[in-house]
Amino acid sequence: MKKYIFLIFSIVTMNANAQENLTPEKLWQIGRVTPIGISKDGKSLIYKVGTPNIQENKIISKFYSVPVGGGNATLLEKIDGLVADKNISPSGKEKLLNNAVKVEKLLGSDLYPELTKTTAQVYDNLDYRHWDTWNDGTHNHVFIETIGSETENVLPAIDIMKNEPYDSPQKPHGGDEDYIWSPDGTKVIYVCKKKAGTAYALSTNTDLYEYDINTQKTRNLTETNLGYDTHPSFSPQGDLTWLQMKRDGYEADKNDIIVRHKGMDINLTASWDGTVDSFLWSKDGKKVYFIAPVGGTKQLFEVNFPGLARIAVRVVQITDGNFDVSGFVGFSGTSVLVTRTSHTMATEVFSYDLTKKSWKQITKVNDEFYSKIAKCTSEKRIVTTTDGKKMVVWVILPPNFDKTKKYPTLLYCQGGPQSALTQYYSFRWNFQLMASQGYIVVAPNRRGMPGHGVKWNEQISGDWGGQVMDDYLAAIDDISKEAYVDKNRLGAVGASYGGYSVFQLAGIHKNRFKTFISHCGIFNTESMYGTTEEVFFTNWDSGGAYWEKDNKIAQKTYNEFNPIKLVNNWNTPIMIIQGGKDYRVPIGQGQEAFQAAQLKGIKSKFLLFPDENHWVLKPQNALVWQGEFFKWLKETL
């Protein structure tokens, strides 16, 4: 018997030893799954797998098919015609597409065509640059293209936004989700913010527009709503449905599901204390399924559709667990196919049986990879904040965690500032990767995050350096009570608003932290206001302009909550990372912070990516990012 016990112990030990810790190089071997859709015959899931090619510095994609009920995947040479194309008209005779169209003369070569070598750009309004691109006078327009063979006389594509200096799809991240056919194929509905220049930079007021193919007339369907109107869709009964935020200038407002039914707009989620990410109608049109953040995860919900009947609208959460439901694919029988992630699993497609309430994994692109990687544990911890609230904090522990040992610990500061901190899987800010290098990661759902009620979500606006900083410190102080946390080796890291948080904490932390890393963080709220492109964001979150001396909220932002005002307190090593094409948080923010640290004699490093924006997208740059990230931590923590 003892021999058998020893044999079992040896096998377990061998398997444990066969597993390796996740490294940056291994992280960039993971296949990135993107579902294309369910095949027209309903039998297969068609999906794409992108694999990074480090030598070529790009992602190489291949397409696959797998039975919707699970099974072996098949490599596809092409996917043309396998999945229904929502851009094809109901008649099958036309197709929607989008192209960039030159509308405005803004370049020197436009204005002075004889000066062929000029590189001048001429602007008399804001919106002269956005995200990572300067405005060259081109705008995205929706086109209707007639489908025909090469031998037929095909009419030229129709630009339904001809001569308009507006964009659909929306810049910078919009796609073909911004336009759809009406059920009868006589109209096109598209998302557009029909504002230009300074007005564009100050507003979030996108609307749904309807273009009538027969009359060639366009009308605004959501003119009375002043915030975002996005993601148009039609119910099985033909009711226009979309996502709506009410307030102009507030990009993180509560997102609700609106149904236009018999001339009335019905808000299905008005009384629900949360915000919607995405939605999908049930096949019978009696329910809407949606995804939303809740309690530090993203889960699947349903809401009934009463029409005009006097029936109560009821929102029900139908999934739960330490994972994120991140997107919809479609229906198959009694199941809905969705994408799922966790802190230790990149995107895969799962099937959730709505009747049996059970999960089944459909794609298994990275299962073999994960079987060779040492596991990390992600634990949910509840921390009491300084104002007596209960805050969700994710704690990610290293592989083979031993509570009798002491570990260096990182406070992770989330960006946004109103982005959900859930069970997502990032290829840069990867918690499993950080923990696999021997660090405990503490990731608090601090003030400003959705998933804990609208009030919690909104509390950060105008209070960037207030209760939020207390939430961060409450989280790190709470975990520091544990014997396995080395209180002499604490670091704080983050990007965007998280980068701002790092800069602000550097001036108020009272020697808690031994090192800092800030990526594309706001260092000077005044110069940020003067150089960022989406002015509506700084107006809302900062409370207004820095010159508004009688504006108490704004003055607090530009003084007490301005990291540059606290540099005199800096005494801790700091690494500053910046994208050269980041126009949201422009390069001067990182330069100012690095210059201050250097001139104060503080150990500091400036990592610049001239060709990256607010993110780091190129594989080789990403590996440099992670190499320098962990090198800095090794040196300073």
Helices and strands as residue ranges (DSSP letters): H 2-18, H 24-27, E 32-38, E 44-53, E 58-67, E 74-76, E 94-102, H 108-111, E 129-130, E 133-134, E 138-146, E 158-159, G 176-178, E 179-181, E 187-192, H 197-202, E 207-212, E 218-220, E 229-234, E 240-244, E 256-261, E 264-267, E 278-281, E 287-294, E 297-304, E 315-317, E 324-332, E 335-342, E 345-353, E 358-361, H 367-371, E 377-384, E 390-397, E 407-413, H 431-436, E 440-444, H 454-458, H 467-479, E 485-495, H 497-508, E 515-519, H 525-531, H 535-542, H 552-558, G 563-569, E 574-579, H 587-599, E 604-609, H 619-636
